[in-house]
């Protein structure tokens, strides 16, 4: 290794280990990183279910969002949501924008929807019920968006940009 690269490599490793840099907005791994539960109590969760579903998508909301991840991609971001339906057998999951994908007050709202099983299905373990969906959004469609929220019937999860 060249002697001039050694100090640069040492500086990069030291800065990467600093907690202040690791948790700051300057770290590109944090740009679409952490997500949190949106709405901390059951009253707010009840309000989520009270909103009408869009007439164009007959699939019901998945019961609960268990994970939300945003991955930076060339030209935009990929939103990955994992949900827990009440039973096994849910299929054709998708992240649907109820308001035509238009952000409101800097927040882009998506809903995790899936078709229910065609016949009666077992409840099973949470791991056996997990269902996932992803959606790519362009940088242009994310202009003015500071928060992305994915909603389910019982809760919602948000990730800040």
C-alpha positions as CSV (number, residue, x, y, z in Angstrom):
1,X,0.0,0.0,0.0
2,X,1.3,3.5,-0.8
3,X,2.4,5.5,2.3
4,X,0.1,8.4,1.3
5,X,-2.9,6.1,1.4
6,X,-2.2,4.8,4.9
7,X,-3.1,8.1,6.8
8,X,-6.2,8.6,4.7
9,X,-7.4,5.1,5.4
10,X,-6.7,5.5,9.1
11,X,-8.7,8.8,9.2
12,X,-11.6,7.2,7.4
13,X,-11.7,4.3,9.9
14,X,-11.5,6.7,12.9
15,X,-14.3,8.9,11.6
16,X,-16.4,5.8,10.8
17,X,-16.1,4.6,14.4
18,X,-17.2,8.0,15.9
19,X,-20.8,7.8,17.2
20,X,-21.4,11.4,16.3
21,X,-20.7,10.8,12.6
22,X,-22.4,7.4,12.7
23,X,-25.7,8.9,13.9
24,X,-25.5,12.2,12.0
25,X,-27.3,13.3,8.8
26,X,-23.9,13.5,7.2
27,X,-23.7,9.7,7.1
28,X,-25.3,8.5,3.9
29,X,-26.4,5.2,5.6
30,X,-28.8,7.3,7.7
31,X,-30.4,9.2,4.9
32,X,-33.3,6.7,4.5
33,X,-32.5,4.6,7.5
34,X,-34.3,4.5,10.8
35,X,-38.0,4.1,11.0
36,X,-40.3,4.4,13.9
37,X,-43.8,3.5,14.9
38,X,-46.1,6.3,13.7
39,X,-48.8,7.1,16.3
40,X,-48.0,5.7,19.6
41,X,-51.4,4.7,21.0
42,X,-54.4,2.7,20.2
43,X,-56.6,5.8,19.7
44,X,-54.4,6.9,16.8
45,X,-54.4,3.3,15.4
46,X,-58.2,3.4,15.4
47,X,-58.2,6.6,13.5
48,X,-56.1,4.9,10.8
49,X,-58.7,2.3,10.2
50,X,-61.5,4.9,10.1
51,X,-60.3,6.4,6.9
52,X,-62.0,5.0,3.8
53,X,-60.1,2.8,1.4
54,X,-59.6,4.0,-2.2
55,X,-62.4,2.8,-4.5
56,X,-59.8,1.6,-7.1
57,X,-58.1,-1.0,-4.9
58,X,-60.4,-3.6,-3.2
59,X,-57.6,-5.3,-1.3
60,X,-57.9,-4.8,2.5
61,X,-55.2,-3.3,4.6
62,X,-52.8,-5.8,6.2
63,X,-53.3,-5.9,10.0
64,X,-50.0,-4.6,11.1
65,X,-46.7,-3.2,9.8
66,X,-43.8,-5.0,11.4
67,X,-40.8,-3.5,9.5
68,X,-40.1,-0.6,7.1
69,X,-36.9,-0.1,5.3
70,X,-35.8,2.5,2.7
71,X,-32.9,1.7,0.4
72,X,-31.3,4.4,-1.8
73,X,-31.2,3.3,-5.4
74,X,-30.0,5.1,-8.6
75,X,-32.6,7.7,-9.4
76,X,-34.7,7.2,-6.3
77,X,-35.5,5.0,-3.3
78,X,-36.9,1.5,-2.8
79,X,-39.4,1.2,0.0
80,X,-39.6,-2.3,1.6
81,X,-42.5,-3.0,4.0
82,X,-43.2,-6.2,5.9
83,X,-46.6,-6.8,7.4
84,X,-48.4,-9.3,9.5
85,X,-51.9,-10.3,8.3
86,X,-54.3,-12.0,10.8
87,X,-53.9,-15.4,9.1
88,X,-51.7,-17.3,6.7
89,X,-52.5,-17.2,3.0
90,X,-52.6,-13.5,2.2
91,X,-51.2,-12.8,-1.3
92,X,-50.6,-10.1,-3.9
93,X,-49.3,-7.6,-1.5
94,X,-48.5,-4.1,-2.7
95,X,-47.7,-0.6,-1.4
96,X,-50.6,1.6,-2.6
97,X,-50.7,5.4,-2.6
98,X,-54.3,6.4,-1.5
99,X,-53.9,10.0,-2.7
100,X,-52.4,9.3,-6.1
101,X,-48.9,9.4,-4.6
102,X,-49.0,13.2,-3.9
103,X,-47.3,14.2,-0.7
104,X,-49.3,16.2,1.9
105,X,-47.4,18.6,4.3
106,X,-44.1,16.9,3.4
107,X,-45.4,13.4,4.1
108,X,-45.9,10.6,1.5
109,X,-48.5,8.1,2.6
110,X,-48.6,4.5,1.4
111,X,-50.8,1.6,2.4
112,X,-49.8,-2.1,2.6
113,X,-52.6,-4.0,1.0
114,X,-53.0,-7.7,0.2
115,X,-55.6,-10.1,-1.0
116,X,-57.0,-12.4,1.7
117,X,-56.9,-16.2,1.4
118,X,-59.5,-17.8,-0.9
119,X,-60.5,-20.3,1.8
120,X,-60.2,-20.5,5.6
121,X,-56.6,-20.4,6.7
122,X,-54.7,-21.2,9.9
123,X,-53.4,-18.4,12.1
124,X,-49.9,-19.8,12.4
125,X,-46.9,-18.2,13.9
126,X,-46.0,-14.5,13.1
127,X,-43.1,-15.7,10.9
128,X,-45.3,-17.9,8.8
129,X,-47.8,-15.0,8.3
130,X,-45.2,-12.3,7.2
131,X,-45.9,-10.7,3.9
132,X,-43.6,-8.2,2.1
133,X,-44.0,-5.6,-0.6
134,X,-41.6,-3.1,-2.2
135,X,-42.1,0.0,-4.3
136,X,-39.6,2.2,-6.2
137,X,-40.1,5.9,-6.1
138,X,-38.1,8.4,-8.2
139,X,-36.2,11.3,-6.9
140,X,-38.6,13.6,-8.8
141,X,-41.7,12.0,-7.0
142,X,-39.9,12.5,-3.7
143,X,-39.3,16.2,-4.1
144,X,-40.6,18.0,-1.0
145,X,-41.0,14.7,0.9
146,X,-39.4,14.6,4.4
147,X,-41.3,11.6,5.8
148,X,-42.6,8.4,4.2
149,X,-45.4,6.6,6.1
150,X,-46.7,3.1,5.5
151,X,-50.1,2.5,7.0
152,X,-51.8,-0.8,8.0
153,X,-55.1,-1.4,9.7
154,X,-53.7,-1.3,13.3
155,X,-50.6,0.8,13.0
156,X,-48.3,2.8,10.7
157,X,-44.5,3.1,10.4
158,X,-42.6,6.2,9.3
159,X,-39.1,6.8,8.0
160,X,-37.6,10.3,7.7
161,X,-35.4,11.4,4.9
